[in-house]
Amino acid sequence: MFAAALGAGDVACVEMAVPADPAAAKAVIERLRDIAQEQGVAFLLRDDAALAARTSCDGVVVGPGAYAAARKAVGAQAIVGVLAGASRHEAMEAGEAGADFIGFDADAEIVSWWTEMMEVPCVAAVPEADFRLVTAEGWTDPQAAVAAIRSLG
């Protein structure tokens, strides 16, 4: 299902929440990472930069204020995205610090403002974003996952 969904459209990046079971986490991450990377899709972990580095992921997505530690953990060549929610201030701080992209809540107004004013790309579940976010709900059903990717055009 994962490979089919990635192949259904122009997917640039996948973000994965780290499984709660540490023993299973590494195997799941490595399996999905390999599928994504075979298709030229960047594979990022949520919040755990050290695990992202240990499992050769392409990078990590962290919350505000965690950029510097994440960058140090994954290195200069990895991707570090910062989730700013609806905060312009936190987004600007992360962008100035060097974040590779900023994640926003599904708020067309802040996303439009960001894309007009800033050069750092943004990710959100609205059409105005530089990159569109597809939420996890679509990944429980193979047909829904493929449809979600195709709907992005």
C-alpha positions in Angstrom: 0.0 0.0 0.0 2.8 2.5 0.9 4.6 2.0 -2.3 1.4 2.3 -4.3 0.4 5.5 -2.6 3.9 7.1 -3.2 3.7 6.1 -6.8 0.3 7.7 -7.3 1.5 11.2 -7.6 4.4 13.7 -7.1 5.3 13.0 -3.5 8.4 14.9 -2.3 8.5 13.7 1.3 7.0 11.4 3.9 7.0 12.1 7.6 6.6 9.3 10.1 5.7 9.4 13.7 8.0 7.1 15.7 6.3 3.9 16.8 5.8 3.6 20.6 7.5 0.2 20.8 11.2 0.9 20.5 12.0 -2.7 19.5 9.6 -2.5 16.5 10.5 1.1 15.6 13.8 0.5 13.9 12.5 -2.3 11.7 9.4 -0.4 10.7 11.4 2.8 10.0 14.0 1.0 7.9 11.3 -0.9 5.9 9.3 2.3 5.1 12.5 4.4 4.6 13.7 1.9 2.0 10.4 2.0 0.1 10.4 5.8 0.1 14.0 6.3 -0.9 13.7 3.7 -3.7 11.1 6.0 -5.2 13.1 9.2 -4.7 11.0 10.3 -1.8 12.6 11.9 1.3 11.8 10.0 4.5 11.6 12.1 7.7 10.9 11.1 11.3 8.8 13.2 13.7 10.6 14.6 16.8 13.4 12.0 17.2 16.5 13.4 15.5 18.9 10.9 17.1 16.8 8.0 15.8 16.6 9.6 12.4 20.4 9.8 12.2 20.8 6.2 13.5 18.4 4.8 10.9 19.8 6.8 8.0 16.6 8.8 7.4 16.7 11.8 5.2 15.9 14.1 8.2 13.5 15.0 11.0 10.5 17.3 11.7 10.6 19.0 15.1 8.6 21.5 17.1 9.6 25.1 17.7 12.8 25.6 19.7 14.1 22.2 18.8 15.8 23.1 15.5 19.4 23.6 16.8 19.5 20.3 18.6 17.9 18.5 15.7 20.4 20.0 13.2 23.3 18.9 15.4 22.0 15.4 15.6 21.2 14.8 11.9 24.0 16.9 10.4 24.2 19.6 7.8 23.2 17.5 4.8 19.9 16.2 6.4 16.5 17.8 6.2 15.2 19.6 9.3 11.6 20.9 9.2 10.0 22.9 12.0 6.3 22.8 12.8 5.2 26.3 13.7 1.5 25.7 14.0 -0.1 29.1 13.5 2.8 31.2 14.9 4.4 33.6 12.5 7.0 34.4 15.2 8.0 30.8 15.7 8.0 30.3 11.9 10.3 33.3 11.3 12.7 32.2 14.1 12.9 28.7 12.6 13.4 30.1 9.1 16.2 32.4 10.3 17.8 29.6 12.2 18.1 27.6 8.9 15.1 25.2 8.9 14.6 23.6 5.5 10.9 24.0 5.6 8.2 25.3 8.0 5.0 23.3 8.8 1.8 25.2 9.4 -1.7 24.3 10.6 -4.3 24.3 7.9 -4.7 28.1 7.9 -4.8 29.6 4.4 -4.2 33.1 5.7 -0.9 32.4 7.4 0.3 30.1 4.6 -0.5 32.8 2.0 1.4 35.4 4.0 4.4 33.1 4.4 4.6 32.2 0.7 4.4 35.8 -0.3 7.0 37.1 2.3 9.5 34.3 2.9 11.8 32.1 0.8 11.8 29.1 3.1 9.2 26.6 1.7 6.2 25.7 3.8 4.1 22.6 4.2 0.4 22.6 5.1 -2.9 21.0 4.3 -4.1 23.9 2.2 -3.6 24.6 -1.6 -1.6 27.8 -0.9 1.3 25.9 0.6 4.5 25.2 -1.3 4.1 21.6 -0.5 0.7 19.9 0.4 0.3 17.8 3.5 -1.7 14.6 3.4 -2.8 13.5 6.8 -2.4 10.0 8.2 -6.1 9.2 7.9 -5.7 8.4 4.3 -3.1 5.7 4.9 -5.4 3.2 6.6 -7.1 2.2 3.4 -5.0 1.6 0.3 -7.5 3.1 -2.1 -8.0 6.1 0.1 -4.2 6.7 0.3 -3.8 6.5 -3.5 -6.9 8.8 -4.0 -5.5 11.3 -1.5 -2.2 11.6 -3.4 -3.9 11.8 -6.8 -6.2 14.5 -5.5 -3.3 16.8 -5.0 -2.9 17.1 -8.8 
